[in-house]
Amino acid sequence: MSLPPDDRLHGPGARPEVWPSLPLDEWRDTYATLHMMTQVVGKIRLACAPMVNHWWQVPLYVTARGLSTSAMPHGSHTFQLDLDLIDHALRLQVSDGEERSIALRTRPVAEFYGEVIEALRKLGVPVGIWPRPVEIEDPIPFDQDLRHTTYVPEHAHRCWQVLRQADRVLTEFRSGFVGKCSPVHFFWGSFDLAVTRFSGRRAPAHPGGIPNLADRVAREAYSRECSSCGFWPGSGAVQEPAFYAYAYPEPAGYREYPVRPEAAYYSDEMREHILPYEAVRRARDPDRMLRDFCRSTYEAGAELGGWNRAELEHDYPAPGRAAPQPAPTFPRHDAVS
């Protein structure tokens, strides 16, 4: 598929846009295939990493080249899987120096899955996973998935570019909170990047009901009061890439809270505040617009939910700006003891 004209390189030395376009209809097929690839990789992490509260051991992380599991234990060894979305390869590395590379290309997910599992066996770190996707309708086991085949490198690369920019701003937003807060991480089940702040109090049991996700998983994920924001390429009720924010449990008045910017709206079906990605990428200052959305949706949940904000927040200096230091004091040698 061709890219929109305004996103091509223009002239000698020109650079692509910092926030590139990502129309859902243009890359829907690659999106579906890449989603299944990240689930294969994510389930390997799930099988190997020790349990952490809220399932924080299972997400992937944005890197300078794509997405990574980070280091995982396997007996006395350590290994890592990286989805390189520049060179379009899955890189498998083991602490004994052995490594493999698997091409990301158009082919059935079943073939990709088989090659990954075999590569791990040959590397001496065999991993068995439950080969059934989660959090999607009509899941096809990975080893039987001949439906998802499309992989357009250009589209996968654009997705990573958006995730990289979102990760940068969300990481800055995270720095202003000293209470319990998640890393900025990529959940492969729902294919979204998120950061979550917590009030410190227990939450009512989550009702569950997420497609193809055990209710016990949702209950652990939402076992504490939280305010979350993130990015995903769109699906279901929102057929476009968007930033989202929600509070659990949702306090009274959250829907009507004056969230910034004006382009944001509340989706009754999703029960989330939504900020279309297109509004951000076309803004005069995309970073500022996204920061406003993150801050105002957090304020909505924290103010209406009665969080102890004075104990949970701190105004750290922005990167590259030194914090003010008090004037130095020196002992007086002429003082009478």
C-alpha positions in Angstrom: 0.0 0.0 0.0 1.2 3.5 -0.7 1.6 6.0 2.1 -0.2 9.4 2.3 1.7 12.0 0.3 2.3 14.3 3.3 4.3 11.6 5.0 6.9 10.9 2.3 10.4 12.3 2.4 10.5 15.8 0.8 13.7 16.8 -0.9 17.4 16.2 -0.1 18.0 15.6 3.6 14.3 15.8 4.5 13.1 13.7 7.4 9.8 11.9 8.0 7.3 13.3 10.5 8.0 12.8 14.2 4.4 11.6 14.6 3.6 9.7 11.4 0.1 8.9 10.2 -1.3 5.4 10.9 -4.8 5.1 9.4 -6.3 1.8 10.7 -7.8 0.8 7.4 -4.5 1.1 5.6 -2.6 -1.3 7.7 -5.4 -3.4 9.3 -4.0 -6.8 7.9 -0.5 -6.1 9.0 -1.8 -5.0 12.4 -3.6 -8.3 12.9 -0.5 -10.3 11.9 1.9 -8.3 14.0 -0.6 -8.6 16.9 -0.3 -12.4 16.7 3.5 -12.2 16.5 3.7 -10.1 19.7 1.4 -12.6 21.4 3.7 -15.5 20.5 6.7 -13.5 21.9 4.7 -12.3 24.9 3.5 -15.7 25.9 7.2 -16.9 26.0 7.8 -14.1 28.5 4.7 -15.2 30.4 6.0 -18.7 30.6 9.5 -17.7 31.9 9.3 -14.6 34.0 8.4 -14.8 37.7 5.0 -13.4 38.7 4.8 -9.7 39.5 1.8 -7.8 40.8 -0.8 -6.8 38.1 1.0 -9.1 35.6 3.8 -6.6 35.2 6.1 -9.5 34.3 4.4 -10.1 30.9 4.4 -6.9 28.9 7.0 -6.0 26.3 9.0 -2.8 26.2 9.7 -0.2 23.5 13.3 0.0 22.4 15.4 2.0 20.0 14.6 -0.6 17.3 11.2 -2.1 18.2 9.9 -4.2 21.1 11.7 -6.4 23.6 10.9 -8.9 26.3 14.0 -7.7 28.2 16.1 -10.4 29.9 14.3 -13.6 31.1 15.5 -16.5 33.2 15.8 -20.0 31.9 17.4 -22.2 34.5 20.9 -20.8 35.0 20.7 -19.0 31.6 19.2 -15.7 30.6 17.7 -15.1 27.2 15.9 -12.3 25.4 13.6 -11.8 22.3 13.6 -8.6 20.4 11.2 -7.6 17.6 13.4 -5.4 15.4 11.0 -3.2 13.4 13.7 -1.5 11.5 15.4 -4.5 10.0 12.2 -6.6 10.5 13.5 -9.6 12.3 13.0 -11.4 15.6 16.3 -11.7 17.3 16.8 -14.4 20.0 19.9 -14.0 22.2 21.1 -16.3 25.0 23.6 -15.5 27.7 26.0 -18.1 26.5 26.5 -16.1 23.3 24.3 -18.1 21.0 21.7 -16.3 18.9 19.3 -16.7 16.1 17.4 -14.3 13.8 14.0 -14.9 12.2 12.6 -12.8 9.4 9.4 -10.8 9.9 7.7 -11.2 6.6 4.4 -12.1 4.9 3.7 -15.7 5.8 1.2 -17.6 8.0 1.5 -17.0 11.8 1.6 -20.8 12.1 4.9 -20.9 10.2 6.4 -18.0 12.3 5.3 -19.7 15.6 6.8 -23.0 14.6 10.1 -21.4 13.6 10.3 -19.5 16.9 9.6 -22.6 19.1 12.2 -24.6 17.1 14.8 -21.8 17.4 14.4 -21.7 21.2 14.9 -25.5 21.3 18.1 -25.3 19.2 19.4 -22.5 21.4 19.0 -24.7 24.5 16.2 -22.7 26.0 13.1 -24.7 25.0 9.8 -23.0 26.0 6.3 -24.5 25.9 3.4 -22.1 25.7 -0.4 -22.3 25.5 -0.8 -21.5 21.7 -4.1 -19.8 21.9 -4.4 -16.0 21.5 -6.1 -13.9 24.2 -8.2 -10.8 24.4 -9.5 -11.1 20.8 -12.7 -12.5 19.3 -12.5 -15.9 17.4 -9.0 -16.8 18.4 -7.1 -19.3 16.2 -4.3 -21.3 17.9 -0.9 -20.1 16.6 0.0 -23.5 15.3 -3.2 -23.5 13.2 -3.3 -19.9 12.1 -3.2 -19.7 8.3 -5.5 -16.6 8.2 -3.0 -14.0 9.4 -0.3 -13.7 6.8 0.2 -10.1 5.8 3.3 -8.2 6.9 4.1 -4.9 5.2 7.4 -3.7 6.7 6.5 0.0 6.1 3.3 -0.3 8.2 4.9 -2.2 11.1 7.7 0.4 11.2 5.2 3.2 11.4 3.4 1.5 14.3 6.7 1.3 16.1 7.4 5.0 15.4 4.2 6.0 17.0 4.8 3.7 20.0 8.3 5.2 20.4 6.9 8.8 20.5 4.1 7.8 22.8 6.6 5.9 25.1 8.7 9.1 25.3 5.8 11.3 26.4 4.3 8.8 28.8 7.6 8.2 30.4 7.9 11.9 31.1 4.4 11.9 32.5 5.2 9.0 34.8 8.1 10.9 36.4 5.8 13.2 38.3 4.3 10.5 40.5 6.0 9.0 43.6 3.3 6.6 44.5 3.0 3.1 43.1 3.2 3.4 39.3 3.7 0.9 36.5 6.5 1.1 33.9 5.5 2.3 30.5 4.9 -1.1 28.9 3.3 -2.8 25.9 0.5 -5.3 26.6 0.5 -7.8 23.8 -3.0 -9.1 24.6 -4.7 -5.9 23.8 -1.8 -4.4 21.7 -1.6 -1.2 23.6 1.1 0.9 25.4 0.1 2.0 28.9 1.2 3.6 32.1 -0.8 3.2 35.3 -0.8 5.1 38.6 -2.3 3.7 41.8 -3.9 5.4 44.8 -2.6 2.7 47.2 -6.1 1.4 48.1 -7.8 -1.8 47.3 -10.4 -1.8 44.5 -13.6 -3.8 44.3 -13.3 -7.1 42.4 -13.2 -6.6 38.7 -16.3 -8.1 37.0 -14.2 -9.8 34.3 -15.9 -10.6 30.9 -12.9 -9.6 28.7 -13.0 -11.8 25.6 -10.8 -14.8 25.9 -9.2 -13.6 29.1 -9.6 -15.5 32.4 -11.5 -13.4 35.0 -8.8 -14.1 37.5 -6.3 -12.3 35.3 -8.5 -9.1 35.2 -9.1 -9.3 38.9 -5.3 -9.3 39.6 -4.7 -6.5 37.1 -7.3 -4.3 38.7 -6.9 -5.3 42.3 -6.0 -1.8 43.4 -7.5 1.6 42.5 -5.8 3.0 39.5 -5.7 5.7 36.8 -4.3 4.5 33.4 -3.5 6.1 30.1 -2.0 4.8 26.9 -2.1 4.4 23.2 -3.5 1.7 20.8 -4.1 1.6 17.1 -7.9 1.3 17.4 -10.4 -1.5 17.3 -14.0 -2.2 18.2 -15.9 1.0 19.1 -13.0 3.3 18.1 -11.9 2.6 14.5 -8.9 4.8 14.5 -5.6 5.1 16.5 -6.2 6.9 19.7 -4.9 7.7 23.2 -7.2 6.5 26.0 -7.6 7.0 29.7 -9.7 5.4 32.4 -10.1 5.1 36.1 -10.9 1.9 38.0 -13.2 2.0 39.8 -14.7 4.9 37.8 -15.7 7.6 40.3 -18.9 9.5 40.0 -18.6 12.5 37.7 -15.6 11.1 35.8 -17.5 11.1 32.5 -18.4 14.8 32.7 -15.0 16.0 34.0 -13.5 18.8 31.8 -10.7 16.8 30.3 -8.2 18.6 28.1 -7.8 19.1 25.1 -11.1 19.9 23.4 -10.5 17.1 20.9 -10.9 14.5 23.7 -14.3 12.9 24.4 -15.8 10.2 26.6 -16.8 6.9 25.0 -19.8 5.4 26.7 -19.1 2.0 25.1 -15.5 1.9 26.1 -16.0 3.8 29.4 -12.8 5.7 28.6 -11.8 9.2 27.7 -10.5 9.1 24.1 -8.1 11.5 22.3 -7.8 10.7 18.6 -4.2 10.2 17.5 -4.8 12.3 14.4 -5.6 15.3 16.6 -2.3 14.9 18.4 -0.1 14.4 15.3 -1.6 17.5 13.6 -1.4 19.7 16.7 1.0 22.6 16.8 2.6 21.0 19.9 1.8 17.2 19.9 3.8 16.6 23.1 1.9 19.3 25.0 -1.5 18.1 23.9 -0.7 14.5 25.0 0.7 15.7 28.3 -2.5 17.7 28.9 -4.6 14.7 28.2 -2.6 12.5 30.5 -2.6 15.0 33.3 -6.3 16.1 33.1 -7.6 12.5 33.0 -5.4 11.6 36.0 -6.7 14.7 37.8 -10.3 13.5 37.0 -9.7 10.1 38.6 -7.6 11.3 41.5 -9.8 14.3 42.5 -13.1 12.6 42.1 -11.7 9.4 43.7 -10.4 11.2 46.7 -6.7 10.2 46.2 -4.1 11.7 48.6 -2.4 13.7 45.9 -0.1 15.6 48.3 1.6 12.3 49.2 1.6 10.8 45.7 2.9 13.6 43.5 6.2 15.4 43.1 7.3 18.1 40.6 10.6 16.7 39.3 12.6 18.8 36.9 12.3 18.1 33.3 15.1 16.1 31.6 18.1 18.3 30.9 17.1 20.9 33.6 18.9 20.8 36.9 16.9 21.0 40.0 17.5 24.2 42.0 20.1 23.8 44.7 20.3 25.7 48.0 23.1 28.1 48.4 26.1 26.4 50.0 26.9 27.3 53.7 30.4 27.2 55.2 31.4 27.0 58.8 32.6 30.2 60.5 36.1 29.9 61.8 35.8 33.1 63.8 32.9 31.8 65.8 33.4 31.6 69.6 32.9 28.1 70.9 
